[in-house]
């Protein structure tokens, strides 16, 4: 069995104390992150500066001793590497040039050229694999094809992913060609992260919940299955975490249908339900509401204990149900960790 607690959970081991990390644990809720980002100049400059990206990845490990560090990057670096224009609007988030026609699709670069743009990310991984404490697992990641496509089609995040659903209805061949390109690029990107030192990779399908019925199977399950099978073929023994956020009943059987070693669950599903329906197939990750990192107090302690207790019968990695928010109190993060580790 592996030594690191995260890897033990991913290998199917039930542990008395679940290992812990947090989505977006390197981020705006930490004063040290804000200082480093100011030094970088802007968000994208931080993503592409290996020394500073490694520094912000290490900051929450130094402060809290999380069991895993997740590479500091962004899911939209892959579209940029494929040739999409990418920029960030302060207070509003990312903007991309849109792909809604064959002409737009034709302008994208071949997958073989993405590493030219993404090499600084791989250098960040190499730095981290040298500098992380020996007990800390290094997680690489990418966005899942459907979620990345929603941004590439709409040019921004949208509440209902309407533009992507519209293209899927109106021009399915173009929509599927875009998904195929992203899928292929994602395999190459994750594979390069693993070669640089990532010990686990995670697939973030943040908008999976807007896919219903057959569409969920075709555009959330199937791309994840393809990516995971190719990663496993190239890198035997590397675990994969899949996060089809807000999948609801779609979480049931997701391990088996995709080959994922762990299924991360959001906070819209109850931990006891997860134990009964999802954890029976393997490791689960989750799922404290990120709002508890803002409000803290006894409610945070009680809910943390309830989740740990509900999922103690199988392999579990403790995490939030979504990323930590900028208004979170760093003291509440410590309270969560102390509650888990000290009972």
N, C-alpha and C positions, 0 to 999 in steps of 0.2 A: 504493500500500500504506500501511496505517497506520504511525505512528511507534512506538507503544508495543509492547514485546516480547510481552506477553500477546495483544494484538490481532493482531499478526503471526501468532502461532501459531494463533489462532482463525480467521484468514483462510486458513490452510493452508500457511504458510511454515515450512520446516524451518530451524532456526537452530543454529549451532555450539554455543551454550550455551543450554540451555532456560531460559525464564523460570521463576520460583519464587514460590509462595505456599503457605501451609499452612492446611488446615481447622482452625478454632478457634484461629487464630494470635493473636487477642486473647482472652486467657483466663487461667485460674487458675495456669498455670505461671509467669506473670510477676508479680514483686512489685509493679510499678507498677499492674497491673490490680487486684490485691487491694486496694491502697490506694484506688483510684477506686471500686471496688464498695462498700467500707466507707463511703465518702463518700455514695454513692447510697442506702445503707440496705439494699437487697435487690436480687435479680436483676431482677425485673420493673420496679422503680423505675429501675434503670440502663437497661433497654431503652427506657423511655419518657421518659428525660431526654436531649434531643438533644445538649446540650453535653457531657455525660459519656459518652454512647454514642459520640459522635464522638471524644472523647479516647481511649477504650480501643481504638477502631479504628485510631487514628493511632500508638498506642504501639509496636506491633511494626514499623511502617514506620520510625519514628525509630531503633529499636534495630537492626534488621536490614537495612533497605532492600529489603524484598520488592518484587517487580514488580507486585503487586496488593494492594489492601486490600479485605477483604470487610466489608460493613456489619455492625455489631454489632446483632443482634436475635435472635429465636428463632422456630422454625417454628410454635410454638403461639400466636403472637400472632393469626394468622388465625382459629382457632377462638374465641379470646376476642372478636375483633372481630365474629364472627358471633353472639355472645351466650352462648357457653359460659363457665361459671365456670372460672377458671384460678388456681392457686396453686402455690407450690413448697415442698416439704418438705425441710428441711436434711438433706443426706446421702442423700436418697432420690430427689429429682428432682420432676418435674412431676405435678400432679394436676388433673384436669378433671371437671366434671360430665359424666355419660355420655349418649350418644344411642343408645338401643336400641329405642325405640318411636316410632310416628308422633307421639305427643303431644310427645315430646322434640324431634323434628324440627320440629314446628309452632312450637315456642318460639324457634327460631333466627331471627335478623334477616334481612331481605333483603340481598342482596349490595350493593345501592346504599348501605347504611348503614355499611359497614365502615370507610370513610375517617375517620369521626368518631373512632374509636378509634386508627387507624393514622397519623393526621397527624403525631404526633411522630417517627415513623420516617422519614417523607418529609423532615422538617426535618433530621434527622441526615444524610440523603443530601445535602441542599443544602449543609450545613456542610462535609461531606467533599469535595464537588466543588470547593469554594473552597479548601480548606486542604491537600489532598493535593499532594505534589510532582508537577510536570507529567508526569514519566515514569511515574507510578504509575497503574495501571488501577483503577477503582472497580467492584467487583462487588456487585450486589444479589442477593437470593435469596428463595426460599420453599420450604416442604416440598411434596413431590409429594402428590397427593390420597390415594393409598393409605396412605402413611405417616401423614399427618395424620389420616385416618379411623381408623387403628388406635388412636391416642390418644383420639380423641373417643368411640369405642365402648367402649374398656376403662377410660377415665378415668385411664390411666397407661401407662407403657411396660411391655410384657410380653415374655418371652423368645421366645415362639412366635407372637405376634399372634393367639392362640387366640380371644379374644372377637370380633375382626373377621372371622375365618374362619367362626366360628359364625353370626354375623348374616348373612354372605354366603350361607350354606347355608340358613338358616331363613327369612330375609325378604329375598330378593334385591332386590325393588322398593325397599324402604326403604334398603338398603345402597347401591344405585346412585343413589338420589335424593340421599343424603348426599355421595357422590363427585361428583355433578354440581354440587352447591352449592359444594363446596370447589374444584372445577375453575374454576368461574365466578369465585369470589372470588380465586383465585390469579392469574388473568389480570388482574383489576383491580388487585390489589396490586402485581404486578410492573410493570405498565404505569405505575402512579403512581411507583414507584421510578425507572423510566427517565425519566419526565418531570422528576423532581427531580434527575437527573444521573447515574444508574447507567449505565455504559458496556457492561456485560455482566450477564446474570442467570444464576443457577444454580438448578436444580431438584434438591433433595435427596430421593431416594426411599430412605431409610435401610433400610426393611424390604422392599424389592422382592424380595429373595432368598427370602422365604417364599411368594411367588406362583409356582405351577407351571403348566406347560402353557398351556391356553387362558386361565387366570386371569392369567398374566403378560401375555399379549397384551391382554386386555381392561382390566386394572386398573393395569398399569405402562406399557405401550407406548402404548395409545390415549389416556389422559389427557395424557401427555407430548406426544403428537402434536398434540392439540387445543390445549393451552396454547401450544406453540411456534408453531404455525401462526397463532394469533391475535396473539401478540406480534409475529411477523414482519410480519403484515398492518398492525398499528398502528404499528410502529416498524421500518421497513425498515433493514437494516444492523446492528441490534443482535444480537450473537452470544449464543447460549444454550448453557450447559454442562449436560448431564444426568448424574446420578449414580444409576443403579439399583444400589445396593450389593448385593454378593453375587449378582449376576445370573448368574454363571457363563457358560454358553454363550449366555445371553440377551444378553450384551454384543455378540455377533456380529450385525452388521446393525442395531444400535440407532441409529446415525447416520441411516441411510437410512429406517428405519421411523418415526422421530420428527421428522426435520428438524433434530436437534441439530447444532450446529457442532463440539462437542467432547463426547466421552464420558469421564467420569471413571471410573476402575476402582479397586476395592479391592485389598487385598494378598493375597486368596485366589487370585488368578490371577497367573501368572508373566509378567514383562515381555516375555520373548521370545515367549510365546504371544500377548500383547496386540499386539505388533508384527505378527505374522503374520495375526491374525484380526480385529483391531479397528482398528488404525492405518491399515490399507489403505483405510479409508473416510473418514479425516480425523483431525483433532487428537485426541489422547488426553491425559488428565491422570492423574498418579499416579506410583508407587504404593508408596512406602516404608512398611514397617510402623512404626506410631507407637511401638512398644516400643523402637525404636532411639533415640528421643529421650530415653528413660530410661537405657538402658544405654551408649550412646555407643561410644567406642573404635574399634578397627580394623574391627570388624564393620560399624559404621555407615558408615565410609569405603568399605569394599569393596562393600557392598550399594548404596550411592548410586551409585558408579561403574558397577556392573553394570546398574542400571536406565537410567542415562543412555546407556550404550553400546548396550543392547538397543533403545532407542527413538530413536536418533540418526538413523535413516533417514527420519523423517517428522516432522510437527508434534507437538510434545510440550510440555506444561506440567508441570514437576516439582511433585509434591505428595505428601502422605502418602496411604496407603490408607484412612485414617479420621482423625478429629480427633485433634489432639495432646492428651495426657492431663495432668491437673493435676500428676502426679509427674515430669513431664519436666524435664530440666536445661536451662536457657536456653543454656548453653555448647554443648550438643550440637546445638542449632538452628544456632548459628554455624558449628560444624564441618561440618554438612551443606551449608550455603550456600557455605562456603569450598571444599569438595570439588568442588561443581558449577562454581563460577565460576573457580576457579584450577586445575582439572584434577587 
